[in-house]
Amino acid sequence: MDVLKFREMFLAEAAEHLQMMVDILVQLDSDPEDQDGIDALFREAHSIKGMAATMEYAETARLAHHLEDRLDICRKQGRISGVEIDWLLEANDLLKLLLEDIRNDSTERSIESFLGTIPQESEACPPLEGKADGPLECDQGQQIQLRLRDTVVAPGARFMVLLKRFSDFGTVLGSTPSAEELLQGGESLHLAVTLKSDLFQQQIHDQLLKYSEVEEITFVDEAEVKKEKQPEKRPSGKTVRVSTELLDHFINLTGELITNRNQLQNALRERQWEELDDGVGQLVRLVKNLHHQVLQVRMVSLQGLTGRLSRTVRDLARNHKKEIEFQVVGAEIELDRAIVEELTDPLVHMIRNAIDHGIEEKGTITLKAWRERDQVLVQVADDGCGIDPDKIRQRALEKGLLNPSQAQTIRDYDLFQLICQPGFSTADEISETSGRGVGMDVVKTAIERVGGLLLIDSSPGEGARITLKLPISLAIIRVLIVECDGSWMAMPITRVVQTVEISPDEVQSSGKQLMINYQDELLPMLSLRKILKRPQGSPPETIPLVVTEVMGRKVGLVVDRLVGQREVFIQRLPAPFDQIRGCNGGTILGDGQIVFLLDLQSLFERRRS
């Protein structure tokens, strides 16, 4: 079998089964007598074992088999203990490491030392390999091969009799040739039977010897039939499972695009401008449809994250000796796969903070996700003691982040944002999970890297809420293009509240700050030229404004000209240009012009500092 051909599929499916096991184990921790959960857990382990055995990954199959054995004991007992859950979670982690070995074309690591940690409260079944004279009761089937004498007439009929005899030994899981093929007159002298039985191999062997037409009996151990293969080095990439219906859409779209290409080529060759114009219009429709279908391939729900986070909450709660309930709302919300993959570490940091700093002895952590326009909002909230603004203010003064005057006038939003400063921590003691000043700065950096925004809200005694505003997709987005000092620049349309043009007479002043009345609210006016340190332009007759939300409040961003909206493909800048503060990538327009995507959050932070 060409193992490499199916390796990526195996790795993807095995990872899904492992994640499902974690979800079920976390649920069983609160309801250890949930028989349906134990049964489902057994099925997940069985699936992994079967796939690994088929792919000839010995250690992975062996470990999964041990999981299956222990879960079979739990099924018979009708409950699963906390000790078993802990061991199964550790086994799950080891299986993930084995999958990484396979992904990296490395030899699977040994699991012998881990098997020595099997809990002693219940007896495990014999190892997967078994011994030649051992019972087969824990095997999910062992292969027994028979060969008939050359002189046997009608071997198919003889094998049918032998298959019936095998059913007396235990459960026949399959045979080669199958019973149907034997009934159709199969003439092979060889038969391989997969049998599950609690009899010893010697007992089965003695019973089969009573049939004189049987010349040879072989008990095939799984380890004996596996051949050592040196895996061929090849690049491994991330995979995604695509429905056949979606693939059909791609095939149909490809066909339409080919037809459209031929139409455009013919119209250009014949100089039929009207048909050329129609063809371009049809091309726009097809590309828009293709974009939608490709986006669907990249979209995944947050459900894959929630299981890992449930495990994190469970482990941290036990380590801190706290009772914590973890609630998830909106796990079905979908995001670009690249964004979801970047969310794991930030969410883990946020949950650690809630457990370490927020909840004292008992409480609830809620992960909530919902959509607003072209954004997805993900919030982690706890009902703990909340963030103490006075403590943050004092620590900020000590670190020189605020002067006494600023400490008295700073808004709560800006004060809470100081938590995201590198090295900032209010923890009095250093623990395994907090106190080193590493955490929220990592969260903020990761969220901004995917074009998101982080908001922190808290009230003493009422818990804390950290909200992430995220784009749905990273690659193809809709932007507003503006002009500044002769250059075109873009900003995500999700960050734009409204665009307006005002007359200079509408501008008000508050001290040195220019203001504009927007929907009965005074907004500060900020010049993009000044932020980018461009020379001041001539006074305009009208002032183009982009109303946007930055640093938790609306502002009016003054630009030279509002060019319009475009749907563009954003590409990350190569190193070292990807380190330029205030730029989130770039795109190339149809005329070849390069337009950079503004990171407004970073620009405003740089201006403030």
N, C-alpha and C positions, 0 to 999 in steps of 0.2 A: 504494500500500500504506500502511495506517495504521501507520507505524513506531513511534509512541509506544505502541501497544497491546502490542507485543512487546519493547519496550526492556528492561524489567526482566528478562524471561526471557533475553534475549541477554546482558545483563550478568552474570547469575548463571552461565550456562553458560560464558561466555568466561572468567570468573574461575576456574572449575573446571579448564578446559583449561590455563590459565596455571600454576595450582598443580601440575598433573600434569607440565607441562613442567619445572618446577623440580625436582620429585622425580626425574625421569628424568635430567636433566642432572647432578645430584649423583651419581647412580649411575654415569653414564658417565664421570665424572671419575676413578673408580677402575677402570673397565673400558672404555676408549675404543674397543674393537673389538667391543662388544656389538651385533651387527647388529639383534637384536630391539629393543633400546633405541633405536637410531637410527631404525628403522622406526616405532616407536611415537611418537617425537618428531616425525617428519615428519607423522604422522596428526593429532597435536594441532595443529600449525601449520596444516595444511590445513583442519581443522575451523573454526579461528578465522577464517581467511581467507574461507571460504565463508559463514559466518554474517555477518561484517562486510560482505561484498559484497552479500549479500541485504538487509541492513538499510541499505545505502547509506552506510556509514561509510568514506569514501574512504581516509583516512590509516591507519586501523587495518587495513583490508584490504591496503593497499599494503605496510605493514611486515610483516604476516604473510606476504605473498607472498614478500618477500625472505628471510624465515626459511625458508620452504618451499624456495626455490631453493638456499640454501646446504646445507640438510639433504639435498636430492636429490644434491648433489655428494658429501656425506659418505656417503650410501648407496652410491654408485657406487665410492667409494674404500674402503669397508669399515671405516672408522674415523673418529673425530672427535678433533681436536686440542684441547689445553688452551686455545689462543688462540680457537678457535671456540666452546668452551664459555663462556669469559668474555664473548665478544661476544653470544652467544645469551642469557646471563643479563642482560646490560645491555639487550638488546632486549626481554626479558621485562618488565623494570622500566619501560621506555618504553611498552609496551603497557598496563601497569597505569595509567600516567598518562593514556593516551588514553581508557581506560575511565572514568576519573574525569572527564575532560572531557565525555564523553557523558552520564554520570550527572548532571553539573551543568548540562546544557543549554548547554555552552560549545562554541565552535568547536574542532575537533580541532587540537592543536598541530602545527606542521610537523615532519617527521622528516628534512628534508634534511641538516641538520648531522650527525645521527647516521649517516646512510647513508655519509657521508664517512669513517666509522671502520671500514668493512668491512675485515676482515683481507685482506692482499695475498697470503697464501700460496696461495690458490686463487681462481680467477676466478669472479665471480658471474655469474648469468644477466642478460640485459638487464632493465631496469626493467619493472615491471608494465604501465606505459602503452604501452611499445613505440613504434615509429614506423610510419607507414603503409606503408613499403616494407621493414620489418624482418621477420625470421623469426618464427614462432609457437612455436618449440621450447620456450620456458620458460613459456608461458601454459598455464593449466589449461583452455584452451578460449577461442576468440574467436568472437564471433557474426558470421555471414555471412548477410545477408538477400538473398533473390532475389524478383524479381517477374516473372511471365510476361506475355506479350502477351495482350491481351484476346481475340484470335481463337483462342487455343489450345483445342483440344478435349480433354476428359478430362485436366485439369491434375493430378489425383491420380496418374495413371499416369506423367506426365512427371516429377513430383517423385520418384517411386520410382526412376526411372532416374538422376536427379540425385543422390539419396542414395547410390546404389551408386557413383557417380563420386566423391563426397566421401570415401568409404571408401578410395579409392585415394590421396587426398592425405594421409591420416593417420587419426586415430581420431575417429569421430563420437560425441560425448558426449551428444547429444540433438538433438531438432528439434521445431519447432512449425509445422504439425501433426506429431504423431508418426507413425512408420511404420504403426502399427496403425490410426490414424485415416485415413491415406491409403488403406490397403487397403479400408477400409469405404466408400470412395467420396467422400472429401473433395473439395470443389470450389473451395477457396480458391486465388487466384492468387498468394498470398504464402507464402514458406517461410523460416523462420529456422533456421539450422543452427549448432550449437555444435561447433567443430572444434578438435582439438589436432593440430598439424602442424609439421614442421620446414621446410616450404616458405615462401618469401617470399610476401607477399600478391599481388604482381604476377604471380608464377607461377600462383597459383590463379586470379586474375582472367583471365589469358590463356586458361587451359584452359576456363573456364566460358563465355567468349565464343564458343567453337566451337559452342555450342548456340544455334541461331537463335531458338528459342522464348523464350529468356531476354532480357527487355527491360532489366532493371536489376539491378546487382550492388552491394551496399553492405557494406563492412567496418565494423562498428560497434565503435568503441573504447569501453571501459567508462566513461572519463571523459566522453565525449560524451553518453551516455544518462542520466547522473546529473543530477538537477535540484537546484538549491539550494533548500532548504526551511528556513524559520525555525522551529525547534522551539517547540512550544507549552509555555509554562511550566506545570509541574505538580509537585506535591510528589513527591519520590522517597523510597521507603521500602525497608527491608530485606525481602528475599523469602526464601522457603523452598520447596523442592521437596517436594511431597506425593504419595505414591503414590495411584493411583486406588482401590486397595483400602481405604486409610484414608479417602478421601473417601466411599466407599460406606458405611463405618461411621458417618460423621457424618450422612449422609442418613438412615440407618436410625434412629439415635439421635434425630434431629430429629423423625422421624415418631412414635416412641414417646413423646417428650416432649409432643408435641401431643395425642396420645391421653390421656396422663396428665393434662394440663391440663384437658381436657374432662371427664375422670372426676372430678377434684377439684371443678370448678365445679358439676357436676351433684349430687355428694354434698353440697356445702355448700348448694346451693339447696334440695334435698329434705330437708336435715337428717338425712342418713343417716350417722351418726357412725362406724359400723363400716366402711363403704365409704371414708369420708374417711381413717380411720386406715390402711386398706390402701393407699390412693392415696399417702399421704405416705411409707409404707414403700417403695413402688415408685419414688417420686421420688428417695429417698435412693440406691437402687440405680442409677438412671439417671444421676444426677449423678456418682456415683463412677466409673461407666463412662466418662462424658464426660471427667472429669478425667484418667483414664488415657489416653484417646485424644489429648487435647490435649497432654498431656505427651510423648507419642510424637512429635508434630509438632515440638516444641521441642528434642527430643534430637538431638544430633549427636555423632559420634565425634571422637576427638582426632587422627585421621589428617590432617585439614586443617592442623593445627598442625605436624605432624612434618616436612612438606616444607619449610616456611619455616625451621624450626629447623635442618634439615640444611644449608640454604643458608647460614645464619648461621655454623654450625660450620665449613663449608668456607671461607668468606671470612675469618673471623677466624684460622683455623689458617694460612692462606696469609700473611696480614698479619704474624702473629707468628712465621712460619717454624717451625711446630710440626707434628708428625705426630699427628693426633687421629682416632680412630675413634669414630663416633657410633652408638650402639645404641639401639633403641626396643623396648620390651616393653609390650604391652597397649594399643596404639594404637586397638584396636577398642572400648575402653571409652567409654561414652556419658555425656554431661553436658548440662545445660541450655545451649542455644545462647548465652544471655547470659553464662554463666560462662565458656564456652570463648572467647568474644570478649575477655573481660577477662584471659585467661591469657597472651596473646601477649607483652606487654611484660614481665611478671614472669619468664616462662621465658627470654626473651632475656637479661635481666639476670643470671639465675642461670647461664646458659651462658657469658656473658662473664666472670663471676667465676671460673668453673672454668678457663677458658682462660688468663685473665690471672694469677690467683693460685695456682691449684691445680696444673695440669699444667706441668711445666718444659720438656721437649723432646718427649716422646712419651707418649701415654696414651689412655685411653678415657673417654668421657662416656656415661652411660646414663640414658635417660629411661624411667621405669617408671610404669605406672598400674595400679591394681587397686581392687576394691570391698571395703568393709567395712561391713556393715549398710547404712544409708542414706547412706553417705558414699563418696566417691571419693578415693583418695589418689594424688597425683602426686609423684614423686620425681625429682630430678636429682642424680646421684651421679657423682663422678670418682675416679680412682685416683691422684691427685696427691699433693702433699706434705702436704695437710691444713691445718687452721686452727691456727695457733700460739696457744694460750691465753695464754702469757706476753706475747706481743706485744699482744694485745687488752687484757690487764690493764694493761700499761704505758701504752698509748694512752688507756685509760679514766681512769687516774690523771692523766695530763697534761691531759685535757679536763674534769676535775672530776666525772666521772660516778660515780666510786667514791672512797671515802676509803681509807687504808691498811688499816684494819681490815676493811672490806667486801671489799677486794681479796684478802685472805687466806682468807676464809670463803665467798665466793660460789661457788655450784654452776656446773659447766661449762655447763649448759643456760642459766642466767641470764646467764652471761658471754658466750656466743655470741649471745644476743639483743641484746646491746649493738651488734652489727654493724648492726642495723636502726635505730639512732638516726640522725636526720638529721645529715648532715655528718661521720659517723664513717667513717674509712678508715684502713687499715693500709698502704696503698701508699706506698712511698718516693718514687716518681716519678709525675707526672701524665702519662697517655697519652691516646690518643683514646677509650679504653674504660673507664678507671678512674683512681682517685686523687683524684677531686673530692668524694668523700663522698656521691655520689648513686648509688643502686642498690638496696641491700637495703631502705632505708626506703620506696622506691617499691614494691618487691615486697610488703612487709608491708602497706602501706596498701591496695594493690589487692586482696590476698587477703582482708583483713578486710572490705573493702567488699562482697564477695559472700558474707559469712558464713563465711569459711574461717579456718583456723588454720595458722600457719607454724612448723615445727620445724626446728632446726639441730642436726646431730650430726657430730662429726669426731674423728679421732684422728691425732696427728702421724705422718706417713709412710704413712697408710692412706687418705688422701683425705677428702672431705667429702660429706655427704648432707643435702640440703635437701628436706623433705617438706611438701607442701601437703595439708591435710585440707579437703575441699570438700564442700558439700551437692550432691546430685544436681540439685535444682531450686531456683530462687530464689523463685518466685511462691507456689505452694501447697505448704505444708509442714505436718508434724505437730509440734505444740508441747506442752510441759508448762506449764500455767497455775498460778502460785503467787500467794499473797496476801501482801502486805507493808504493814502500817500501813493496812489497809482498801482498798488498791488492788490490782487484779489486774495481773499482769505475766506475760510468756511467755518461754520459752527454747526453742530448737530441741531436739527430742527426741534429735537426733544428738549433742548435747553432754551428755546425761544418761546417766550410768552406771547409777544406781539411785536409787530414792526409798525412804527408810526413816523410821520414827519411833522415837526412842529415849527412854529415861527419863533424867532429870537425873543419876541415880546412875551412868550409864554414861560420863559425861563425865570425862575426865582432864585434868590440867594439866601443862604443861612450861614452867616459868617463867611468863611472862604469857600464853602461848599455850594455849588450850583444845584438847584433842585427843579423838578418838574412835577406838576400835579397830574397824576395818572389815576383815573377812576377814584377820585376823592382821596388819594393817598400820595403823600409827598415822597418822591423817589430821588435818590442822589443821581446826578449825571456824571458819568465818567467817560473820558475821551480815550478811544482806542489808540489814537496817535500818541498821547502822553504815556500810556501804559507801555507801548512799544518803543518809546523814546524817538519818535519821528518828529520832524520839524512841524511847527504849527502852520496850518493852511490859511487861506484867505477866508474872511467871514462869509458864510453861506447865506443865501436868501431863506432857505428852509433847512432845518437840522434833522437829518435822518437818525432815528433812534431804534435800537434793538432793546426791547424790554426783556430782561433775562433774570434768572434767579441764581445768585452766587452768594456763598457764605451764609446761606439761610435767609436771605432777604432779596427783594426785587431791586434792580438797579436799571437805569437807562444808559445803555452803552452808545456813545456817539460815534458814528462812522461817517465816512465821506459820501458813500453811496450804497444804496440797497440794490444789488445786482439781480437777485432772484433765487428761487429754489431749484436745486438739481438733485437727481439721484445718482450717487457716485460710488465707486469702489475704492475704499480706503485701504491703503497699504502702510505698514509700519516702516519707519525710516531705518536704514541700515546704521550699524554702529560706526562712529560714535555719535551720529546725529540724533539717535533715539534718546540721547540724554538731554537734549535741548528742552529747557523748562518752558512750558506754555504751548508746546506743539504735540499733538496726538497722532501724527501721521500725515499723509498727503495723498492727493489723487491727481490724475491727469485728465483734463477735459478733452472734448472732442477735437479742439483746435490745437492740441499738444501743450496747452498751458498747464503748468504745475501749480496747484493750489494746496496750501497747507491747512490742516484742521486745527483750529485754536482750542487749547485747553484753558477755558476761562477760569476754572478754579485755581490753577497754578499761577496764571497771570495776575489775578487779584491778590493772591497770597504774597506774591513777590512785590506787588505794589505796596501792600500794607506793611511788609517788613522793611 
